[in-house]
Amino acid sequence: MTSLFTKAIGNSKEFMELNKGIKEGFNTISLNGLSGSSIAHVVNSLQEENIKQSIILTYNEIEAKKLYEDLKYFCEDKTYHFPAKEIVFYDVYAHSNEVNSERLRVLDRVTMKKECIIIAAVDSIITRLTPKAEWEKHQIKLKLGEIINLNELINKLVFMGYERADMVESKGQFSIRGGIIDFYSPTFEHP
């Protein structure tokens, strides 16, 4: 969805210089002075021109969520929020898996080199992440009609943090009934 404002931005001298810098390979670019929804317009215009993965860093989680909501208006299918990791000082079972699921969805998108715009607060990227090679090594790729070793698959799922259950009800669970395996990946909306 291209607005008149987005087209006007694309014709400005500053935007053309910025776009030229990206095309010439400048990996880190800083924009100052933009506020409100104008940030979303500029980011959307840059994404349309360059079709790459982008990360937008903000100073706090509230600003990241606000920008995420603005950008979803332009490009909902490729805009992701990388939330800060929850720090739980009390009962470990009291927190939601939704934050981890969202973080995993973003990391999965990035490692698969799919087009995306990631919005994150500085706090969310400070935490150390699994190296890319290790991440890719532990991914499970299943193909229709493929014969798999059930014990190997179970061991991999458990190693990856999945919980075995009688019936799959939430993300991160798997169950086995005879030769049927049900699992609910944290990166998908449905089991």
N, C-alpha and C positions, 0 to 999 in steps of 0.2 A: 504494500500500500504506500504509494508515493504521494505526499501532500505538496501543495504549492510552496510551503515553508521549506520542505526538504529540497525541492527543485531550486529555490532561491539560494539555499546554502551551497548547493553544488556548483553554482555559478559565481560564488564569491571568490575573491583573490586568495583569501586566507585558506579556504577549503581546498582550492586547487593546489596550493603549496603543500598543505598537509597531505593530500592525496598523492602528490608527486613524491614526497618523502617516503611514504609507505611503499609505493611501487619501486623505489630505488633501494629498498631494503633496510631502511631504518626500523629496527625492531621495537624500540621503546620511544613512544611519543607522548609528550605531556601537553595537555590542554588546560589553560587557565582562563577564568573569567566567565565560563558558561555556568548557567544556573537553571534550576527547574527542568521543565520538559525540553528545553533547548539541547540539553546533553543527549537525550534520547534521539532527537532529530539528527544531530551530528553523527552519533554512533551508527544509526540506521543508514544514513547516507554513505558513510565510509564502508559499511558492510556490503551495501549494494554494489559499490564500486570495486571492491577488492576481494570479496568472497573468501575470507580467511577466518581462522579462529581468532577471537579477540577476548581480552580480559580487561574489565574496567574495575579499577580499585577505588574504593571510597574509604573515608576515614572512620565510618562506623556502620554497624549492622542496620540501623534504622534508615540511613541514607541508601545503603545497598538495596534494601527491600523496596524503597520508594522508586529508585531508578529501574529496578527489575519490573515493577508494575508499569512504569511508563514505557519501557522498551517492549514489553509483551504486546502492547497495542500495535506496534509496527511489525514485529516478527516473533509471534508467539511460539512457533515451532522450533526456533533455534536459540531462544533466550533462556538462560539458566541462572539460577541463584546458587552460589556456592556458600552455604551458611557456615558460620563459625561453629566449631565443634563444641558440643555441650560439655561443661565441666560440672560433674555431679559429686558433691561432697557428702551426701547422705546415702540413701538406699539406691544401689546401682540399678535396681529393677524399676525405679520410679520414672526414669526418663523415656522419651519416645524414640523409636527407631527411625522416625521420619527424617531427622537431621542427617543421620548416617546414610539413609537411602538417597537423599538428595545429593549428598557429597559423592556417593558412589556413582550416581547417574551422570554427574558432571565429569568425573574422572574417566568413566567409560567412554563418554562422548569425545573427550580430548584424545585419549589413547587410540581411538578408532579413526582419528583424524577427520571427523565429521564437522561440517560447518557449524559454528556456534559462537554466541556472545555470552560470556560468563561475567556476571557481576558479583563482586566479592568485597567484603570489608577487609582491611589490613589484618585484623585478628584472625580471619578465617584461613589465611594462607601461611601464617606463622608456624602452624603445627607441621611437624615433619610428616611426609607422606611416603608411602611405599615406592621404591624406585620403579620406573616404567618397565624395565626388563623383568623384574620380579612380578609385577602386576600382570603382564602379558603371559608369563609362564604359568600362572595359576588360573587362567581363564579356561572355562570348559566350553568347548564348541561341539554341539551335537548336530548330526545330520540325519535327515529322514531315511530310514532303512538301515542305518548303521548299527552294527552289533557292538555292544559295549560290555566291558567287564564290570559287573554289578559291584563287586567288592572294591575295585579301584575307584569307581564313581562315588560310592559311599564314603570312602576314606578322604577323597578330595573335597567332597561337600563338607564333611566334619572339619577338615583342616582349614577350610575357608570360613568357618564360623557358622555354618548352617546348623540348625537344631533339628534332630529327628523327632517327629511327632506322629501320633496315630492318624491325625487328619490335618492337612495343611490349612491353616487359618490366617496366618500373618506372614509378612516378609521375613525371609531368612529361615524358613522351615522347609523340611522335605519329609515325605513318607513313602513307604514301599509296601505295596499290596501285590503279592505274587510277582509278576514280571512288570508291573506298572510302577513307575516312579513319578510322583507329583512333587514339584518344588516351586517355591515362590521367590524369585530373584528380587533382591532389593532394588534393582535398576528398572524393573518393569512395573506397570500399573496393575497387572493381573497375574495370577499364578499360571 
